[in-house]
Amino acid sequence: MRILITNDDGINAPGLEVLAEIAAEIAGPGGEVWTVAPAFEQSGVGHCISYTHPMMIAELGPRRFAAEGSPADCVLAGLYDVMPDARPDLVLSGVNRGNNAGENTLYSGTIGGAMEAALQGVPSIALSQFMGPDNAGLDDPFEAARVHGAGIVRALLDKGRWDAEHYRVFYNVNFPALPASAVKGHKVANQGFRAETRFGVEPHQSPSGRRFLWIKGGPQHVRAGDGSDINANLDGYIAITPMRADLTAHDLLEDLTARLA
């Protein structure tokens, strides 16, 4: 199996090293793992692509490349420049430092990389590691993802639905903020919503008197609705959420048609 990996934390992020281990286990002795990751951190860029300016790409080693672009850019670079003669069988994006559950999903570059692969017709999975007091102080805060990641990916490859729709399904996996031994299992979950958690801005003044705004998030350990990815993680489970890039509110189509008739 040929696997392309990327992330949004950057080419030198520890989570990418974890993902490389997961990918190597899935690819097997005769497989290949290719890395195309952002040269610098790209957290929060979502599904952004560098449409209005070029990006530099550099080969750092065998099958290892850094691109000055977003995770979606890196997937495009992998498919059409780095691996143009033989597409990957799978794209893995992550392992993100921090959860990409609930509303975080909409901002996540990790999700953006997996989404772009799905739009390009390649099976893809995003993986993220929730951080909290029970794992942040571990020698390996990514322990849950490192130990359980390959098993989850293999299960999705064997038993997940991989359709050929225009907006193909891809999977979002979030590991709980626990040591690997404390993980209770996995749950298939919907994308939740932390009702009291929103991004905002915090103003600061520089020594020169200029005004700057820092984007900041809200509390992450807030529970959401039943069956959500957020609650699954907070309850000690790996959350697995099937996703599509189709943003249509399908439940409103018939009603809106009648209202506007």
C-alpha positions as CSV (number, residue, x, y, z in Angstrom):
1,M,0.0,0.0,0.0
2,R,1.2,3.5,-0.8
3,I,0.2,6.1,1.8
4,L,0.6,9.9,1.7
5,I,0.7,11.7,5.0
6,T,0.3,15.3,5.8
7,N,-0.6,17.6,8.8
8,D,-1.2,21.2,9.8
9,D,1.2,21.4,12.7
10,G,4.2,21.4,10.3
11,I,6.9,19.1,9.0
12,N,8.7,18.9,12.3
13,A,5.7,18.3,14.5
14,P,5.8,15.3,16.9
15,G,2.3,14.2,15.8
16,L,3.6,13.8,12.2
17,E,6.2,11.4,13.5
18,V,3.4,9.4,15.3
19,L,1.4,9.4,12.0
20,A,4.5,8.1,10.1
21,E,4.6,5.1,12.5
22,I,0.9,4.4,12.0
23,A,1.2,4.7,8.2
24,A,4.3,2.4,8.2
25,E,2.4,-0.3,10.1
26,I,-0.6,0.0,7.7
27,A,1.6,0.1,4.6
28,G,3.5,-3.0,5.6
29,P,7.0,-4.2,4.7
30,G,6.4,-3.9,0.9
31,G,4.5,-0.6,1.1
32,E,5.5,3.1,0.9
33,V,4.9,6.1,3.1
34,W,5.3,9.5,1.5
35,T,5.3,12.7,3.5
36,V,4.3,16.1,2.1
37,A,3.7,18.5,5.0
38,P,3.7,22.3,5.6
39,A,7.1,23.8,6.1
40,F,5.5,25.9,8.9
41,E,2.5,25.5,11.2
42,Q,-0.8,25.9,9.4
43,S,-3.3,25.3,12.2
44,G,-6.7,26.9,11.6
45,V,-6.4,27.3,7.9
46,G,-9.3,24.9,7.2
47,H,-9.5,23.8,3.6
48,C,-7.6,26.8,2.3
49,I,-5.5,26.5,-0.9
50,S,-2.8,28.8,-2.1
51,Y,-4.8,29.8,-5.2
52,T,-3.3,33.3,-5.7
53,H,0.4,32.6,-5.2
54,P,2.8,29.8,-5.8
55,M,4.4,27.7,-3.0
56,M,7.9,26.4,-2.7
57,I,8.4,22.7,-2.2
58,A,11.6,21.1,-1.0
59,E,12.7,17.5,-0.8
60,L,14.1,16.9,2.7
61,G,14.9,13.2,2.3
62,P,13.6,10.0,0.7
63,R,9.8,10.4,0.2
64,R,9.8,13.4,2.5
65,F,8.9,16.9,1.3
66,A,8.0,20.2,2.9
67,A,5.8,22.7,1.1
68,E,5.2,26.4,1.9
69,G,1.4,25.9,1.9
70,S,-1.6,24.6,3.6
71,P,-2.4,20.9,4.2
72,A,-4.8,20.9,1.2
73,D,-1.9,22.4,-0.8
74,C,0.3,19.6,0.4
75,V,-2.2,16.9,-0.7
76,L,-2.4,18.6,-4.2
77,A,1.4,18.7,-4.3
78,G,1.6,15.0,-3.4
79,L,-0.9,13.9,-5.9
80,Y,0.2,16.0,-8.9
81,D,3.9,16.6,-8.3
82,V,5.5,14.3,-5.8
83,M,3.6,11.1,-6.8
84,P,2.1,11.9,-10.3
85,D,2.7,8.5,-11.8
86,A,1.1,6.4,-9.0
87,R,-1.4,7.9,-6.7
88,P,-1.5,6.9,-3.1
89,D,-4.1,4.3,-1.9
90,L,-4.7,6.3,1.2
91,V,-4.1,9.8,2.6
92,L,-3.7,10.3,6.4
93,S,-3.7,13.7,8.0
94,G,-2.4,14.4,11.5
95,V,-1.8,13.4,14.2
96,N,-3.0,16.9,15.3
97,R,-2.0,18.3,18.6
98,G,-5.4,19.0,20.1
99,N,-8.9,17.8,19.2
100,N,-10.6,18.4,16.0
101,A,-14.1,17.6,17.3
102,G,-17.2,19.7,17.2
103,E,-16.9,23.2,15.8
104,N,-13.1,22.8,15.7
105,T,-13.7,20.6,12.6
106,L,-14.7,23.7,10.6
107,Y,-11.4,25.5,11.2
108,S,-9.0,22.6,11.1
109,G,-6.2,22.3,8.5
110,T,-6.0,18.6,9.5
111,I,-9.5,18.1,8.3
112,G,-8.8,20.3,5.2
113,G,-6.1,17.9,4.1
114,A,-8.3,14.8,4.4
115,M,-11.2,16.7,2.7
116,E,-9.0,17.6,-0.2
117,A,-7.9,14.0,-0.7
118,A,-11.6,12.9,-0.6
119,L,-12.5,15.5,-3.2
120,Q,-9.6,14.1,-5.3
121,G,-11.1,10.6,-5.1
122,V,-8.6,9.2,-2.6
123,P,-9.7,7.5,0.6
124,S,-8.6,9.7,3.6
125,I,-8.7,9.8,7.4
126,A,-7.9,12.7,9.7
127,L,-6.5,11.9,13.1
128,S,-6.2,14.2,16.2
129,Q,-5.1,13.8,19.8
130,F,-7.2,15.5,22.4
131,M,-5.0,17.2,25.0
132,G,-5.9,17.5,28.7
133,P,-4.5,17.1,32.2
134,D,-4.4,13.3,32.0
135,N,-2.1,13.1,29.0
136,A,-0.4,16.5,28.6
137,G,2.2,15.6,31.3
138,L,3.0,12.1,29.9
139,D,6.4,11.4,28.3
140,D,4.4,10.9,25.1
141,P,1.2,12.9,25.1
142,F,0.3,11.2,21.8
143,E,0.4,7.8,23.5
144,A,-3.3,7.0,22.8
145,A,-3.0,7.8,19.1
146,R,0.3,6.0,18.8
147,V,-1.0,2.8,20.4
148,H,-4.5,2.7,19.0
149,G,-4.1,4.6,15.7
150,A,-3.1,1.7,13.4
151,G,-5.9,-0.5,14.7
152,I,-8.5,2.3,14.1
153,V,-7.2,3.0,10.6
154,R,-7.1,-0.7,9.7
155,A,-10.7,-1.2,11.0
156,L,-11.9,1.7,8.9
157,L,-10.1,0.4,5.8
158,D,-11.6,-3.1,6.3
159,K,-15.1,-2.2,7.5
160,G,-15.7,1.4,6.7
161,R,-17.8,2.7,3.8
162,W,-15.7,4.0,1.0
163,D,-18.1,5.2,-1.7
164,A,-17.6,6.8,-5.1
165,E,-20.0,9.7,-4.6
166,H,-19.0,13.1,-5.9
167,Y,-18.6,14.2,-2.3
168,R,-16.9,11.1,-1.0
169,V,-16.9,10.1,2.6
170,F,-13.8,10.6,4.7
171,Y,-13.3,9.9,8.4
172,N,-12.4,12.1,11.3
173,V,-10.8,10.3,14.3
174,N,-10.2,12.0,17.7
175,F,-8.3,10.2,20.4
176,P,-9.2,11.0,24.1
177,A,-6.9,12.9,26.4
178,L,-5.9,9.7,28.3
179,P,-3.0,7.3,28.5
180,A,-3.4,4.5,26.0
181,S,-4.2,1.9,28.7
182,A,-7.1,4.0,29.9
183,V,-8.9,4.3,26.5
184,K,-12.2,2.5,26.8
185,G,-12.7,1.7,23.1
186,H,-14.3,3.6,20.2
187,K,-17.6,5.1,19.4
188,V,-19.0,6.2,16.0
189,A,-20.2,9.8,16.8
190,N,-21.7,12.8,15.2
191,Q,-20.0,16.2,14.9
192,G,-20.9,17.9,18.2
193,F,-21.2,21.6,19.2
194,R,-19.9,23.2,22.3
195,A,-22.7,25.8,22.9
196,E,-20.5,28.0,25.1
197,T,-17.3,27.7,23.2
198,R,-16.5,30.2,20.4
199,F,-13.4,31.7,18.8
200,G,-12.9,35.4,19.6
201,V,-10.1,38.0,19.7
202,E,-7.9,39.4,22.4
203,P,-6.4,42.8,21.7
204,H,-2.8,43.6,22.6
205,Q,-0.7,46.8,22.2
206,S,2.9,46.5,21.0
207,P,5.8,48.5,22.6
208,S,5.5,50.7,19.5
209,G,1.9,51.5,20.3
210,R,0.4,49.5,17.4
211,R,-2.7,47.5,18.1
212,F,-2.8,43.7,17.4
213,L,-5.5,41.1,17.8
214,W,-4.8,37.5,18.9
215,I,-7.4,34.9,17.8
216,K,-8.3,32.8,20.8
217,G,-10.5,29.8,21.4
218,G,-12.8,28.8,24.3
219,P,-12.8,25.9,26.8
220,Q,-12.4,22.5,25.2
221,H,-13.6,20.3,28.0
222,V,-17.3,21.4,27.6
223,R,-19.8,18.6,27.0
224,A,-22.0,18.6,23.9
225,G,-25.0,16.7,22.8
226,D,-25.6,13.0,23.2
227,G,-23.8,10.9,20.6
228,S,-21.3,13.6,19.8
229,D,-17.6,13.2,19.1
230,I,-16.9,15.6,22.0
231,N,-18.7,13.6,24.6
232,A,-17.2,10.3,23.3
233,N,-13.7,11.8,23.9
234,L,-14.6,13.2,27.3
235,D,-16.0,9.8,28.3
236,G,-12.7,8.1,27.4
237,Y,-13.5,6.8,23.9
238,I,-12.0,7.2,20.5
239,A,-14.5,9.2,18.4
240,I,-15.0,8.2,14.7
241,T,-17.1,10.5,12.6
242,P,-17.9,9.9,8.9
243,M,-17.9,13.2,7.0
244,R,-18.5,14.7,3.6
245,A,-17.6,18.1,2.1
246,D,-21.2,18.7,1.0
247,L,-22.5,21.7,3.0
248,T,-26.1,21.6,1.8
249,A,-28.7,21.6,4.6
250,H,-30.6,18.7,3.0
251,D,-33.2,18.8,5.7
252,L,-34.3,22.3,4.6
253,L,-34.6,21.8,0.8
254,E,-38.2,20.6,0.7
255,D,-39.4,23.2,3.2
256,L,-37.6,26.1,1.6
257,T,-39.0,25.1,-1.8
258,A,-42.5,25.2,-0.5
259,R,-41.9,28.5,1.3
260,L,-40.6,30.2,-1.8
261,A,-43.1,28.7,-4.2
